[in-house]
């Protein structure tokens, strides 16, 4: 079927039934996405964590609490798919490695990302969280998160590169106070304008 004419709910249903990397997923496939063609803000992270995989609700963990705080919104607004889309670089929990969750499966973004993005025509702000999202949306090399975030004004107002809001990044936040002083007030103002 031509995906441009395919109703968006049907496309999302296909995404949620995806099993292309099933053999590589320790807890099986469970694509976790949130989207509507009316969404004006797009949140792009790496991939769901274990708790998100278990609940099926994106950013349903301490990282999500911090992200909502950074954005200046509550859970009700965050989970309103009419206003906010959440499409990680990998839709399923990839498993855990020696230093945290594994990277998103490489099959996911090529299979689905362009199909979904071409339909999200109302998006005015993309939050590119972490190296994988920044590599895709900004074309930056993976691993240069601090530099991407430091250069946030170059991508403003369409894209805001962010570090991961995980509690594991407390040290990064302490070492980079300019992030909370400069980026977050601008981000909160932009989010409020769009919502």
MODELLER restraints for C-alpha pairs under 7 A, 6 or more apart:
rsr = mdl.restraints
at = mdl.atoms
rsr.add(forms.Gaussian(group=physical.xy_distance, feature=features.Distance(at['CA:3:A'], at['CA:115:A']), mean=6.94, stdev=0.5))
rsr.add(forms.Gaussian(group=physical.xy_distance, feature=features.Distance(at['CA:15:A'], at['CA:31:A']), mean=6.99, stdev=0.5))
rsr.add(forms.Gaussian(group=physical.xy_distance, feature=features.Distance(at['CA:16:A'], at['CA:31:A']), mean=5.14, stdev=0.5))
rsr.add(forms.Gaussian(group=physical.xy_distance, feature=features.Distance(at['CA:19:A'], at['CA:29:A']), mean=5.90, stdev=0.5))
rsr.add(forms.Gaussian(group=physical.xy_distance, feature=features.Distance(at['CA:21:A'], at['CA:107:A']), mean=6.73, stdev=0.5))
rsr.add(forms.Gaussian(group=physical.xy_distance, feature=features.Distance(at['CA:22:A'], at['CA:28:A']), mean=5.75, stdev=0.5))
rsr.add(forms.Gaussian(group=physical.xy_distance, feature=features.Distance(at['CA:22:A'], at['CA:29:A']), mean=5.59, stdev=0.5))
rsr.add(forms.Gaussian(group=physical.xy_distance, feature=features.Distance(at['CA:25:A'], at['CA:94:A']), mean=5.56, stdev=0.5))
rsr.add(forms.Gaussian(group=physical.xy_distance, feature=features.Distance(at['CA:25:A'], at['CA:95:A']), mean=6.57, stdev=0.5))
rsr.add(forms.Gaussian(group=physical.xy_distance, feature=features.Distance(at['CA:26:A'], at['CA:95:A']), mean=5.90, stdev=0.5))
rsr.add(forms.Gaussian(group=physical.xy_distance, feature=features.Distance(at['CA:29:A'], at['CA:92:A']), mean=5.88, stdev=0.5))
rsr.add(forms.Gaussian(group=physical.xy_distance, feature=features.Distance(at['CA:30:A'], at['CA:53:A']), mean=6.55, stdev=0.5))
rsr.add(forms.Gaussian(group=physical.xy_distance, feature=features.Distance(at['CA:30:A'], at['CA:92:A']), mean=5.42, stdev=0.5))
rsr.add(forms.Gaussian(group=physical.xy_distance, feature=features.Distance(at['CA:31:A'], at['CA:91:A']), mean=4.53, stdev=0.5))
rsr.add(forms.Gaussian(group=physical.xy_distance, feature=features.Distance(at['CA:31:A'], at['CA:92:A']), mean=4.69, stdev=0.5))
rsr.add(forms.Gaussian(group=physical.xy_distance, feature=features.Distance(at['CA:32:A'], at['CA:56:A']), mean=5.81, stdev=0.5))
rsr.add(forms.Gaussian(group=physical.xy_distance, feature=features.Distance(at['CA:32:A'], at['CA:57:A']), mean=6.78, stdev=0.5))
rsr.add(forms.Gaussian(group=physical.xy_distance, feature=features.Distance(at['CA:32:A'], at['CA:58:A']), mean=6.28, stdev=0.5))
rsr.add(forms.Gaussian(group=physical.xy_distance, feature=features.Distance(at['CA:32:A'], at['CA:91:A']), mean=5.33, stdev=0.5))
rsr.add(forms.Gaussian(group=physical.xy_distance, feature=features.Distance(at['CA:32:A'], at['CA:92:A']), mean=6.34, stdev=0.5))
rsr.add(forms.Gaussian(group=physical.xy_distance, feature=features.Distance(at['CA:33:A'], at['CA:58:A']), mean=6.92, stdev=0.5))
rsr.add(forms.Gaussian(group=physical.xy_distance, feature=features.Distance(at['CA:33:A'], at['CA:86:A']), mean=5.68, stdev=0.5))
rsr.add(forms.Gaussian(group=physical.xy_distance, feature=features.Distance(at['CA:33:A'], at['CA:87:A']), mean=5.36, stdev=0.5))
rsr.add(forms.Gaussian(group=physical.xy_distance, feature=features.Distance(at['CA:33:A'], at['CA:91:A']), mean=6.56, stdev=0.5))
rsr.add(forms.Gaussian(group=physical.xy_distance, feature=features.Distance(at['CA:34:A'], at['CA:81:A']), mean=5.89, stdev=0.5))
rsr.add(forms.Gaussian(group=physical.xy_distance, feature=features.Distance(at['CA:34:A'], at['CA:85:A']), mean=5.17, stdev=0.5))
rsr.add(forms.Gaussian(group=physical.xy_distance, feature=features.Distance(at['CA:34:A'], at['CA:86:A']), mean=4.88, stdev=0.5))
rsr.add(forms.Gaussian(group=physical.xy_distance, feature=features.Distance(at['CA:34:A'], at['CA:87:A']), mean=6.58, stdev=0.5))
rsr.add(forms.Gaussian(group=physical.xy_distance, feature=features.Distance(at['CA:35:A'], at['CA:81:A']), mean=5.26, stdev=0.5))
rsr.add(forms.Gaussian(group=physical.xy_distance, feature=features.Distance(at['CA:35:A'], at['CA:84:A']), mean=6.87, stdev=0.5))
rsr.add(forms.Gaussian(group=physical.xy_distance, feature=features.Distance(at['CA:35:A'], at['CA:85:A']), mean=4.20, stdev=0.5))
rsr.add(forms.Gaussian(group=physical.xy_distance, feature=features.Distance(at['CA:35:A'], at['CA:86:A']), mean=6.23, stdev=0.5))
rsr.add(forms.Gaussian(group=physical.xy_distance, feature=features.Distance(at['CA:36:A'], at['CA:81:A']), mean=5.66, stdev=0.5))
rsr.add(forms.Gaussian(group=physical.xy_distance, feature=features.Distance(at['CA:36:A'], at['CA:82:A']), mean=5.36, stdev=0.5))
rsr.add(forms.Gaussian(group=physical.xy_distance, feature=features.Distance(at['CA:36:A'], at['CA:85:A']), mean=6.57, stdev=0.5))
rsr.add(forms.Gaussian(group=physical.xy_distance, feature=features.Distance(at['CA:37:A'], at['CA:119:A']), mean=6.29, stdev=0.5))
rsr.add(forms.Gaussian(group=physical.xy_distance, feature=features.Distance(at['CA:37:A'], at['CA:120:A']), mean=5.09, stdev=0.5))
rsr.add(forms.Gaussian(group=physical.xy_distance, feature=features.Distance(at['CA:37:A'], at['CA:121:A']), mean=6.90, stdev=0.5))
rsr.add(forms.Gaussian(group=physical.xy_distance, feature=features.Distance(at['CA:37:A'], at['CA:122:A']), mean=6.82, stdev=0.5))
rsr.add(forms.Gaussian(group=physical.xy_distance, feature=features.Distance(at['CA:38:A'], at['CA:82:A']), mean=5.38, stdev=0.5))
rsr.add(forms.Gaussian(group=physical.xy_distance, feature=features.Distance(at['CA:38:A'], at['CA:83:A']), mean=6.39, stdev=0.5))
rsr.add(forms.Gaussian(group=physical.xy_distance, feature=features.Distance(at['CA:38:A'], at['CA:122:A']), mean=5.86, stdev=0.5))
rsr.add(forms.Gaussian(group=physical.xy_distance, feature=features.Distance(at['CA:39:A'], at['CA:81:A']), mean=6.53, stdev=0.5))
rsr.add(forms.Gaussian(group=physical.xy_distance, feature=features.Distance(at['CA:39:A'], at['CA:82:A']), mean=5.05, stdev=0.5))
rsr.add(forms.Gaussian(group=physical.xy_distance, feature=features.Distance(at['CA:39:A'], at['CA:83:A']), mean=4.12, stdev=0.5))
rsr.add(forms.Gaussian(group=physical.xy_distance, feature=features.Distance(at['CA:39:A'], at['CA:84:A']), mean=4.87, stdev=0.5))
rsr.add(forms.Gaussian(group=physical.xy_distance, feature=features.Distance(at['CA:39:A'], at['CA:85:A']), mean=5.75, stdev=0.5))
rsr.add(forms.Gaussian(group=physical.xy_distance, feature=features.Distance(at['CA:39:A'], at['CA:122:A']), mean=6.08, stdev=0.5))
rsr.add(forms.Gaussian(group=physical.xy_distance, feature=features.Distance(at['CA:39:A'], at['CA:123:A']), mean=5.88, stdev=0.5))
rsr.add(forms.Gaussian(group=physical.xy_distance, feature=features.Distance(at['CA:40:A'], at['CA:83:A']), mean=5.57, stdev=0.5))
rsr.add(forms.Gaussian(group=physical.xy_distance, feature=features.Distance(at['CA:40:A'], at['CA:84:A']), mean=6.12, stdev=0.5))
rsr.add(forms.Gaussian(group=physical.xy_distance, feature=features.Distance(at['CA:40:A'], at['CA:122:A']), mean=5.22, stdev=0.5))
rsr.add(forms.Gaussian(group=physical.xy_distance, feature=features.Distance(at['CA:40:A'], at['CA:123:A']), mean=3.93, stdev=0.5))
rsr.add(forms.Gaussian(group=physical.xy_distance, feature=features.Distance(at['CA:40:A'], at['CA:124:A']), mean=5.31, stdev=0.5))
rsr.add(forms.Gaussian(group=physical.xy_distance, feature=features.Distance(at['CA:40:A'], at['CA:125:A']), mean=6.64, stdev=0.5))
rsr.add(forms.Gaussian(group=physical.xy_distance, feature=features.Distance(at['CA:40:A'], at['CA:194:A']), mean=6.64, stdev=0.5))
rsr.add(forms.Gaussian(group=physical.xy_distance, feature=features.Distance(at['CA:41:A'], at['CA:83:A']), mean=6.54, stdev=0.5))
rsr.add(forms.Gaussian(group=physical.xy_distance, feature=features.Distance(at['CA:41:A'], at['CA:84:A']), mean=4.85, stdev=0.5))
rsr.add(forms.Gaussian(group=physical.xy_distance, feature=features.Distance(at['CA:41:A'], at['CA:85:A']), mean=6.18, stdev=0.5))
rsr.add(forms.Gaussian(group=physical.xy_distance, feature=features.Distance(at['CA:41:A'], at['CA:123:A']), mean=5.29, stdev=0.5))
rsr.add(forms.Gaussian(group=physical.xy_distance, feature=features.Distance(at['CA:41:A'], at['CA:124:A']), mean=6.06, stdev=0.5))
rsr.add(forms.Gaussian(group=physical.xy_distance, feature=features.Distance(at['CA:41:A'], at['CA:125:A']), mean=4.90, stdev=0.5))
rsr.add(forms.Gaussian(group=physical.xy_distance, feature=features.Distance(at['CA:41:A'], at['CA:126:A']), mean=5.91, stdev=0.5))
rsr.add(forms.Gaussian(group=physical.xy_distance, feature=features.Distance(at['CA:42:A'], at['CA:84:A']), mean=5.88, stdev=0.5))
rsr.add(forms.Gaussian(group=physical.xy_distance, feature=features.Distance(at['CA:42:A'], at['CA:85:A']), mean=4.72, stdev=0.5))
rsr.add(forms.Gaussian(group=physical.xy_distance, feature=features.Distance(at['CA:42:A'], at['CA:86:A']), mean=5.78, stdev=0.5))
rsr.add(forms.Gaussian(group=physical.xy_distance, feature=features.Distance(at['CA:42:A'], at['CA:123:A']), mean=6.39, stdev=0.5))
rsr.add(forms.Gaussian(group=physical.xy_distance, feature=features.Distance(at['CA:42:A'], at['CA:125:A']), mean=6.21, stdev=0.5))
rsr.add(forms.Gaussian(group=physical.xy_distance, feature=features.Distance(at['CA:42:A'], at['CA:126:A']), mean=4.62, stdev=0.5))
rsr.add(forms.Gaussian(group=physical.xy_distance, feature=features.Distance(at['CA:42:A'], at['CA:127:A']), mean=6.19, stdev=0.5))
rsr.add(forms.Gaussian(group=physical.xy_distance, feature=features.Distance(at['CA:43:A'], at['CA:85:A']), mean=6.15, stdev=0.5))
rsr.add(forms.Gaussian(group=physical.xy_distance, feature=features.Distance(at['CA:43:A'], at['CA:86:A']), mean=4.72, stdev=0.5))
rsr.add(forms.Gaussian(group=physical.xy_distance, feature=features.Distance(at['CA:43:A'], at['CA:87:A']), mean=6.35, stdev=0.5))
rsr.add(forms.Gaussian(group=physical.xy_distance, feature=features.Distance(at['CA:43:A'], at['CA:126:A']), mean=5.91, stdev=0.5))
rsr.add(forms.Gaussian(group=physical.xy_distance, feature=features.Distance(at['CA:43:A'], at['CA:127:A']), mean=4.89, stdev=0.5))
rsr.add(forms.Gaussian(group=physical.xy_distance, feature=features.Distance(at['CA:43:A'], at['CA:128:A']), mean=6.68, stdev=0.5))
rsr.add(forms.Gaussian(group=physical.xy_distance, feature=features.Distance(at['CA:44:A'], at['CA:86:A']), mean=6.08, stdev=0.5))
rsr.add(forms.Gaussian(group=physical.xy_distance, feature=features.Distance(at['CA:44:A'], at['CA:87:A']), mean=5.31, stdev=0.5))
rsr.add(forms.Gaussian(group=physical.xy_distance, feature=features.Distance(at['CA:44:A'], at['CA:88:A']), mean=4.69, stdev=0.5))
rsr.add(forms.Gaussian(group=physical.xy_distance, feature=features.Distance(at['CA:44:A'], at['CA:89:A']), mean=6.66, stdev=0.5))
rsr.add(forms.Gaussian(group=physical.xy_distance, feature=features.Distance(at['CA:44:A'], at['CA:127:A']), mean=5.90, stdev=0.5))
rsr.add(forms.Gaussian(group=physical.xy_distance, feature=features.Distance(at['CA:44:A'], at['CA:128:A']), mean=5.16, stdev=0.5))
rsr.add(forms.Gaussian(group=physical.xy_distance, feature=features.Distance(at['CA:44:A'], at['CA:129:A']), mean=5.86, stdev=0.5))
rsr.add(forms.Gaussian(group=physical.xy_distance, feature=features.Distance(at['CA:44:A'], at['CA:133:A']), mean=5.99, stdev=0.5))
rsr.add(forms.Gaussian(group=physical.xy_distance, feature=features.Distance(at['CA:45:A'], at['CA:88:A']), mean=4.53, stdev=0.5))
rsr.add(forms.Gaussian(group=physical.xy_distance, feature=features.Distance(at['CA:45:A'], at['CA:89:A']), mean=6.25, stdev=0.5))
rsr.add(forms.Gaussian(group=physical.xy_distance, feature=features.Distance(at['CA:45:A'], at['CA:128:A']), mean=6.56, stdev=0.5))
rsr.add(forms.Gaussian(group=physical.xy_distance, feature=features.Distance(at['CA:45:A'], at['CA:129:A']), mean=4.84, stdev=0.5))
rsr.add(forms.Gaussian(group=physical.xy_distance, feature=features.Distance(at['CA:45:A'], at['CA:130:A']), mean=6.53, stdev=0.5))
rsr.add(forms.Gaussian(group=physical.xy_distance, feature=features.Distance(at['CA:45:A'], at['CA:133:A']), mean=5.98, stdev=0.5))
rsr.add(forms.Gaussian(group=physical.xy_distance, feature=features.Distance(at['CA:46:A'], at['CA:88:A']), mean=5.30, stdev=0.5))
rsr.add(forms.Gaussian(group=physical.xy_distance, feature=features.Distance(at['CA:46:A'], at['CA:89:A']), mean=5.11, stdev=0.5))
rsr.add(forms.Gaussian(group=physical.xy_distance, feature=features.Distance(at['CA:46:A'], at['CA:90:A']), mean=6.23, stdev=0.5))
rsr.add(forms.Gaussian(group=physical.xy_distance, feature=features.Distance(at['CA:46:A'], at['CA:104:A']), mean=6.14, stdev=0.5))
rsr.add(forms.Gaussian(group=physical.xy_distance, feature=features.Distance(at['CA:46:A'], at['CA:130:A']), mean=6.78, stdev=0.5))
rsr.add(forms.Gaussian(group=physical.xy_distance, feature=features.Distance(at['CA:46:A'], at['CA:132:A']), mean=6.00, stdev=0.5))
rsr.add(forms.Gaussian(group=physical.xy_distance, feature=features.Distance(at['CA:46:A'], at['CA:133:A']), mean=6.34, stdev=0.5))
rsr.add(forms.Gaussian(group=physical.xy_distance, feature=features.Distance(at['CA:47:A'], at['CA:88:A']), mean=5.29, stdev=0.5))
rsr.add(forms.Gaussian(group=physical.xy_distance, feature=features.Distance(at['CA:47:A'], at['CA:89:A']), mean=5.97, stdev=0.5))
rsr.add(forms.Gaussian(group=physical.xy_distance, feature=features.Distance(at['CA:47:A'], at['CA:90:A']), mean=4.68, stdev=0.5))
rsr.add(forms.Gaussian(group=physical.xy_distance, feature=features.Distance(at['CA:47:A'], at['CA:91:A']), mean=5.78, stdev=0.5))
rsr.add(forms.Gaussian(group=physical.xy_distance, feature=features.Distance(at['CA:47:A'], at['CA:92:A']), mean=6.26, stdev=0.5))
rsr.add(forms.Gaussian(group=physical.xy_distance, feature=features.Distance(at['CA:47:A'], at['CA:93:A']), mean=6.05, stdev=0.5))
rsr.add(forms.Gaussian(group=physical.xy_distance, feature=features.Distance(at['CA:47:A'], at['CA:104:A']), mean=5.51, stdev=0.5))
rsr.add(forms.Gaussian(group=physical.xy_distance, feature=features.Distance(at['CA:48:A'], at['CA:58:A']), mean=6.80, stdev=0.5))
rsr.add(forms.Gaussian(group=physical.xy_distance, feature=features.Distance(at['CA:48:A'], at['CA:91:A']), mean=6.60, stdev=0.5))
rsr.add(forms.Gaussian(group=physical.xy_distance, feature=features.Distance(at['CA:48:A'], at['CA:92:A']), mean=5.89, stdev=0.5))
rsr.add(forms.Gaussian(group=physical.xy_distance, feature=features.Distance(at['CA:48:A'], at['CA:93:A']), mean=4.86, stdev=0.5))
rsr.add(forms.Gaussian(group=physical.xy_distance, feature=features.Distance(at['CA:49:A'], at['CA:93:A']), mean=5.51, stdev=0.5))
rsr.add(forms.Gaussian(group=physical.xy_distance, feature=features.Distance(at['CA:49:A'], at['CA:101:A']), mean=6.96, stdev=0.5))
rsr.add(forms.Gaussian(group=physical.xy_distance, feature=features.Distance(at['CA:50:A'], at['CA:93:A']), mean=6.25, stdev=0.5))
rsr.add(forms.Gaussian(group=physical.xy_distance, feature=features.Distance(at['CA:51:A'], at['CA:61:A']), mean=6.84, stdev=0.5))
rsr.add(forms.Gaussian(group=physical.xy_distance, feature=features.Distance(at['CA:52:A'], at['CA:58:A']), mean=5.68, stdev=0.5))
rsr.add(forms.Gaussian(group=physical.xy_distance, feature=features.Distance(at['CA:52:A'], at['CA:59:A']), mean=6.45, stdev=0.5))
rsr.add(forms.Gaussian(group=physical.xy_distance, feature=features.Distance(at['CA:52:A'], at['CA:60:A']), mean=5.71, stdev=0.5))
rsr.add(forms.Gaussian(group=physical.xy_distance, feature=features.Distance(at['CA:53:A'], at['CA:93:A']), mean=5.90, stdev=0.5))
rsr.add(forms.Gaussian(group=physical.xy_distance, feature=features.Distance(at['CA:62:A'], at['CA:166:A']), mean=6.84, stdev=0.5))
rsr.add(forms.Gaussian(group=physical.xy_distance, feature=features.Distance(at['CA:63:A'], at['CA:165:A']), mean=4.95, stdev=0.5))
rsr.add(forms.Gaussian(group=physical.xy_distance, feature=features.Distance(at['CA:63:A'], at['CA:166:A']), mean=4.47, stdev=0.5))
rsr.add(forms.Gaussian(group=physical.xy_distance, feature=features.Distance(at['CA:63:A'], at['CA:167:A']), mean=6.69, stdev=0.5))
rsr.add(forms.Gaussian(group=physical.xy_distance, feature=features.Distance(at['CA:66:A'], at['CA:165:A']), mean=5.81, stdev=0.5))
rsr.add(forms.Gaussian(group=physical.xy_distance, feature=features.Distance(at['CA:67:A'], at['CA:165:A']), mean=5.75, stdev=0.5))
rsr.add(forms.Gaussian(group=physical.xy_distance, feature=features.Distance(at['CA:68:A'], at['CA:74:A']), mean=6.17, stdev=0.5))
rsr.add(forms.Gaussian(group=physical.xy_distance, feature=features.Distance(at['CA:70:A'], at['CA:184:A']), mean=6.00, stdev=0.5))
rsr.add(forms.Gaussian(group=physical.xy_distance, feature=features.Distance(at['CA:70:A'], at['CA:188:A']), mean=6.96, stdev=0.5))
rsr.add(forms.Gaussian(group=physical.xy_distance, feature=features.Distance(at['CA:71:A'], at['CA:187:A']), mean=6.35, stdev=0.5))
rsr.add(forms.Gaussian(group=physical.xy_distance, feature=features.Distance(at['CA:71:A'], at['CA:188:A']), mean=5.00, stdev=0.5))
rsr.add(forms.Gaussian(group=physical.xy_distance, feature=features.Distance(at['CA:71:A'], at['CA:191:A']), mean=6.54, stdev=0.5))
rsr.add(forms.Gaussian(group=physical.xy_distance, feature=features.Distance(at['CA:72:A'], at['CA:188:A']), mean=5.43, stdev=0.5))
rsr.add(forms.Gaussian(group=physical.xy_distance, feature=features.Distance(at['CA:78:A'], at['CA:84:A']), mean=6.37, stdev=0.5))
rsr.add(forms.Gaussian(group=physical.xy_distance, feature=features.Distance(at['CA:83:A'], at['CA:195:A']), mean=6.90, stdev=0.5))
rsr.add(forms.Gaussian(group=physical.xy_distance, feature=features.Distance(at['CA:89:A'], at['CA:104:A']), mean=6.29, stdev=0.5))
rsr.add(forms.Gaussian(group=physical.xy_distance, feature=features.Distance(at['CA:89:A'], at['CA:109:A']), mean=5.79, stdev=0.5))
rsr.add(forms.Gaussian(group=physical.xy_distance, feature=features.Distance(at['CA:89:A'], at['CA:132:A']), mean=6.88, stdev=0.5))
rsr.add(forms.Gaussian(group=physical.xy_distance, feature=features.Distance(at['CA:89:A'], at['CA:133:A']), mean=6.24, stdev=0.5))
rsr.add(forms.Gaussian(group=physical.xy_distance, feature=features.Distance(at['CA:90:A'], at['CA:104:A']), mean=4.51, stdev=0.5))
rsr.add(forms.Gaussian(group=physical.xy_distance, feature=features.Distance(at['CA:90:A'], at['CA:105:A']), mean=5.83, stdev=0.5))
rsr.add(forms.Gaussian(group=physical.xy_distance, feature=features.Distance(at['CA:90:A'], at['CA:108:A']), mean=5.45, stdev=0.5))
rsr.add(forms.Gaussian(group=physical.xy_distance, feature=features.Distance(at['CA:90:A'], at['CA:109:A']), mean=6.40, stdev=0.5))
rsr.add(forms.Gaussian(group=physical.xy_distance, feature=features.Distance(at['CA:91:A'], at['CA:108:A']), mean=6.89, stdev=0.5))
rsr.add(forms.Gaussian(group=physical.xy_distance, feature=features.Distance(at['CA:94:A'], at['CA:101:A']), mean=6.96, stdev=0.5))
rsr.add(forms.Gaussian(group=physical.xy_distance, feature=features.Distance(at['CA:94:A'], at['CA:102:A']), mean=5.65, stdev=0.5))
rsr.add(forms.Gaussian(group=physical.xy_distance, feature=features.Distance(at['CA:94:A'], at['CA:103:A']), mean=6.75, stdev=0.5))
rsr.add(forms.Gaussian(group=physical.xy_distance, feature=features.Distance(at['CA:94:A'], at['CA:104:A']), mean=6.01, stdev=0.5))
rsr.add(forms.Gaussian(group=physical.xy_distance, feature=features.Distance(at['CA:94:A'], at['CA:105:A']), mean=6.49, stdev=0.5))
rsr.add(forms.Gaussian(group=physical.xy_distance, feature=features.Distance(at['CA:95:A'], at['CA:101:A']), mean=5.76, stdev=0.5))
rsr.add(forms.Gaussian(group=physical.xy_distance, feature=features.Distance(at['CA:95:A'], at['CA:102:A']), mean=5.64, stdev=0.5))
rsr.add(forms.Gaussian(group=physical.xy_distance, feature=features.Distance(at['CA:96:A'], at['CA:102:A']), mean=5.24, stdev=0.5))
rsr.add(forms.Gaussian(group=physical.xy_distance, feature=features.Distance(at['CA:124:A'], at['CA:158:A']), mean=5.77, stdev=0.5))
rsr.add(forms.Gaussian(group=physical.xy_distance, feature=features.Distance(at['CA:125:A'], at['CA:157:A']), mean=6.76, stdev=0.5))
rsr.add(forms.Gaussian(group=physical.xy_distance, feature=features.Distance(at['CA:125:A'], at['CA:158:A']), mean=4.70, stdev=0.5))
rsr.add(forms.Gaussian(group=physical.xy_distance, feature=features.Distance(at['CA:125:A'], at['CA:159:A']), mean=5.51, stdev=0.5))
rsr.add(forms.Gaussian(group=physical.xy_distance, feature=features.Distance(at['CA:126:A'], at['CA:158:A']), mean=6.22, stdev=0.5))
rsr.add(forms.Gaussian(group=physical.xy_distance, feature=features.Distance(at['CA:126:A'], at['CA:159:A']), mean=4.63, stdev=0.5))
rsr.add(forms.Gaussian(group=physical.xy_distance, feature=features.Distance(at['CA:126:A'], at['CA:160:A']), mean=6.30, stdev=0.5))
rsr.add(forms.Gaussian(group=physical.xy_distance, feature=features.Distance(at['CA:127:A'], at['CA:159:A']), mean=5.87, stdev=0.5))
rsr.add(forms.Gaussian(group=physical.xy_distance, feature=features.Distance(at['CA:127:A'], at['CA:160:A']), mean=5.00, stdev=0.5))
rsr.add(forms.Gaussian(group=physical.xy_distance, feature=features.Distance(at['CA:127:A'], at['CA:161:A']), mean=5.95, stdev=0.5))
rsr.add(forms.Gaussian(group=physical.xy_distance, feature=features.Distance(at['CA:127:A'], at['CA:162:A']), mean=6.75, stdev=0.5))
rsr.add(forms.Gaussian(group=physical.xy_distance, feature=features.Distance(at['CA:128:A'], at['CA:134:A']), mean=5.36, stdev=0.5))
rsr.add(forms.Gaussian(group=physical.xy_distance, feature=features.Distance(at['CA:128:A'], at['CA:137:A']), mean=6.94, stdev=0.5))
rsr.add(forms.Gaussian(group=physical.xy_distance, feature=features.Distance(at['CA:128:A'], at['CA:159:A']), mean=6.87, stdev=0.5))
rsr.add(forms.Gaussian(group=physical.xy_distance, feature=features.Distance(at['CA:128:A'], at['CA:160:A']), mean=6.09, stdev=0.5))
rsr.add(forms.Gaussian(group=physical.xy_distance, feature=features.Distance(at['CA:128:A'], at['CA:161:A']), mean=4.68, stdev=0.5))
rsr.add(forms.Gaussian(group=physical.xy_distance, feature=features.Distance(at['CA:128:A'], at['CA:162:A']), mean=5.95, stdev=0.5))
rsr.add(forms.Gaussian(group=physical.xy_distance, feature=features.Distance(at['CA:129:A'], at['CA:161:A']), mean=5.97, stdev=0.5))
rsr.add(forms.Gaussian(group=physical.xy_distance, feature=features.Distance(at['CA:129:A'], at['CA:162:A']), mean=4.70, stdev=0.5))
rsr.add(forms.Gaussian(group=physical.xy_distance, feature=features.Distance(at['CA:129:A'], at['CA:163:A']), mean=5.59, stdev=0.5))
rsr.add(forms.Gaussian(group=physical.xy_distance, feature=features.Distance(at['CA:129:A'], at['CA:164:A']), mean=5.54, stdev=0.5))
rsr.add(forms.Gaussian(group=physical.xy_distance, feature=features.Distance(at['CA:130:A'], at['CA:145:A']), mean=6.11, stdev=0.5))
rsr.add(forms.Gaussian(group=physical.xy_distance, feature=features.Distance(at['CA:130:A'], at['CA:162:A']), mean=6.24, stdev=0.5))
rsr.add(forms.Gaussian(group=physical.xy_distance, feature=features.Distance(at['CA:130:A'], at['CA:163:A']), mean=5.13, stdev=0.5))
rsr.add(forms.Gaussian(group=physical.xy_distance, feature=features.Distance(at['CA:130:A'], at['CA:164:A']), mean=5.31, stdev=0.5))
rsr.add(forms.Gaussian(group=physical.xy_distance, feature=features.Distance(at['CA:131:A'], at['CA:142:A']), mean=4.85, stdev=0.5))
rsr.add(forms.Gaussian(group=physical.xy_distance, feature=features.Distance(at['CA:131:A'], at['CA:143:A']), mean=5.55, stdev=0.5))
rsr.add(forms.Gaussian(group=physical.xy_distance, feature=features.Distance(at['CA:131:A'], at['CA:144:A']), mean=6.71, stdev=0.5))
rsr.add(forms.Gaussian(group=physical.xy_distance, feature=features.Distance(at['CA:131:A'], at['CA:145:A']), mean=5.51, stdev=0.5))
rsr.add(forms.Gaussian(group=physical.xy_distance, feature=features.Distance(at['CA:132:A'], at['CA:142:A']), mean=6.15, stdev=0.5))
rsr.add(forms.Gaussian(group=physical.xy_distance, feature=features.Distance(at['CA:134:A'], at['CA:140:A']), mean=6.14, stdev=0.5))
rsr.add(forms.Gaussian(group=physical.xy_distance, feature=features.Distance(at['CA:134:A'], at['CA:161:A']), mean=6.53, stdev=0.5))
rsr.add(forms.Gaussian(group=physical.xy_distance, feature=features.Distance(at['CA:135:A'], at['CA:141:A']), mean=5.63, stdev=0.5))
rsr.add(forms.Gaussian(group=physical.xy_distance, feature=features.Distance(at['CA:135:A'], at['CA:142:A']), mean=5.61, stdev=0.5))
rsr.add(forms.Gaussian(group=physical.xy_distance, feature=features.Distance(at['CA:145:A'], at['CA:163:A']), mean=6.43, stdev=0.5))
rsr.add(forms.Gaussian(group=physical.xy_distance, feature=features.Distance(at['CA:148:A'], at['CA:161:A']), mean=6.24, stdev=0.5))
rsr.add(forms.Gaussian(group=physical.xy_distance, feature=features.Distance(at['CA:149:A'], at['CA:161:A']), mean=5.07, stdev=0.5))
rsr.add(forms.Gaussian(group=physical.xy_distance, feature=features.Distance(at['CA:149:A'], at['CA:162:A']), mean=5.67, stdev=0.5))
rsr.add(forms.Gaussian(group=physical.xy_distance, feature=features.Distance(at['CA:152:A'], at['CA:160:A']), mean=5.86, stdev=0.5))
rsr.add(forms.Gaussian(group=physical.xy_distance, feature=features.Distance(at['CA:152:A'], at['CA:161:A']), mean=6.07, stdev=0.5))
